[in-house]
Amino acid sequence: MLIRRAVLAAALAVLATSAQAQDYKLGSLEISQPWSRATPPSAQSAGGFLVITNKGTTADRLIAVKSAASDKAEVHEMKMDGNVMRMREVEKGLEIAPGATVELKPGGYHIMFMGLKAPFAKDAKVPATLVFEKAGSIDIDLLVQAMGAQPGQAKH
């Protein structure tokens, strides 16, 4: 009985791992929890979210994002301007200070995919290339969660 439970637990762990987001490392940068939300069929844009930690002693900047899933991808920031929430591109890139962690999440910094080539479907992976000023480029996959998913709900 105990062996059966151990085998079942191991099988479930393997199945769960296949649906989890992957973590990435590029020099002193660690990229974790990359995810997005499923979109309705007519959506033209989607957000991308992740966490970047700089384990090094020198600042770096996320200066560009590229993706075959959309015509254009940019790093955006949402913030209050008086009583109005505004969203705009981060023009000089997003700084990742030494020893700092920056979370790209709904309502704050995020990747904006514009001109989607197809809807983002739950459990699919969205390919993207993150371009950093000093560390260079890294290809990642963002795991698509259900519509309305929130930070911390990503399967990781």
Secondary structure, DSSP 4 states (H G I P E B T S, - for coil): -HHHHHHHHHHHHHHHHHTSPPPEEETTEEEEEEEEE---TT--EEEEEEEEEE-SSS-EEEEEEE-TTEEEEEEEEEEEETTEEEEEE-TT-EEE-TT-EEEE-TTSSEEEEEEESSPPPTT-EEEEEEEETTTEEEEEEEEEE-TT--TT-S--
